[in-house]
């Protein structure tokens, strides 16, 4: 479940909404969401390049 961005987003949102946490507290969740996003973008880019090369 740690590979799913929703897990980190829920934790991030709960910390901010319920506890009023600041950036110093939620930066690990932000970093995890950003890393997962980068991985998804790189996979999509590789797949699109492969598709264009075949067509």
N, C-alpha and C positions, 0 to 999 in steps of 0.2 A: 504493500500500500504506500510505501514511502516514495515510489516512483510516480505516483499520481499527484498532479499539482493541486487537486482539490483538497487533499489531506492537509497540505501546508497552508492553503488559503483559509480553510476553516479554522485552523489553529491561529493564524494571523488575525483573522477577523474577530475571533472570540477574545483574543488578548487586547485588541484595540477597543472593541465595543464594551466588553464587560469589565475590564480592568483599567482601561485608559492607558495602556502601555505605549511607550514611545519607541522611537527607532532603535534605541539601545537594546531594547528587549526583543523586538521582532525581526532584527536583521537576519538571523539564521533562516527564518521562513522565507523572507524576501530573496535571499541568496539561493535557496533551494528552488523556488519558483522560477527565478531567472535562469538557473542552470538547466532545469527541465525544459524551459522554453528554448534555450539555445540548442539543446539536443534535438528537439522536434523540428526546429528550423533547418538545422543541418541535414537531418534525414530527408525532409521535404525537398531541400535544394538538390541533394544527391539523386533523389528519385526523379525530379523534374529534368535534371540534366541528362539522366539515362534515357528518359522518354524522348527528349528532343534529339538525342544522338541516334536513337533507333528510327525516328520518323523521318 
